Amino acid sequence: MFKPIFNVDITPGTTIAGAVGAFLAPWIGLIYGEGRLIPILLLMVVIGLDWITGIAASHKDTTYSSEYGMQGVLRTLFLLALPVLANLLDMMLAMPGLFFYAITIGLIYHTWQSLTANAYHAGWGKWIPEAVVKLIESELKAKMERATKRGAEPKEPTESTEPTESTDQTERNDS
C-alpha cells in the first residue's frame, strides 16, 4: 500500500509516530526552551521506565491499585511541569538554562534511582550491578516500607543491602 522511501517502510505506525513528533517537537521547544528536546525526551523515557518497573514491582508484591496509579499520573505531570517552571525562571533571570538543566538532570537522576529500585524490587536484581544497588539503598528501603504499608508481606532480603555498623568497642575512660 505504501512505497518505501529511503529504504524505510512507511507503515501506519511510522506515519502516526512521525505526525505525533511533528506536532509535539515545536510545543516542547516552546514550553521547555529551544534545543532542549533531548533532555526532555530522556526525562520522559526515564519516567516511562519508572512506570513499567513500578507496575512490575507492585504486581510482584500484590499491592497494585488504581488509586496509587492515579497518584502516579499526578506525580508524572508534576515531574514534567518542573522543567517548565525552571525554564521560565531562566527566562526571567536571563540565564542560559542553568535552572532548567539543574532541575531536569536532578529529576532524571532521582527517577533513575526510583526505576532501579523498582526493578530490584520486581526481582530483576541479578541484572543490576552491586555498586548500583549500594547507591540506591535508601530508595530500596523506602520502597519496601511503602509496599509493607500498602499490605505487602514483608520479605526477608536474600542479601543485605544495608551497610553494616561497626561492632568494635572503644575503650571507656571512667575518670
Protein Blocks (a to p, Z undefined) as FASTA:
>chain_A
ZZceehiacdfklmmmmmmmmmmmmmmmmmnoghilmmmmmmmmmmmmmmmmmmmmmmmn
opacfklmmmmmmmmmmmmmmmmmmmmmmmmnopahlmmmmmmmmmmmmmmmmmmmmmmm
nopmmmpcfklmmmmmmmmmmmmmmmmmnopacdddfbdcbdcddfbdcdddfZZ
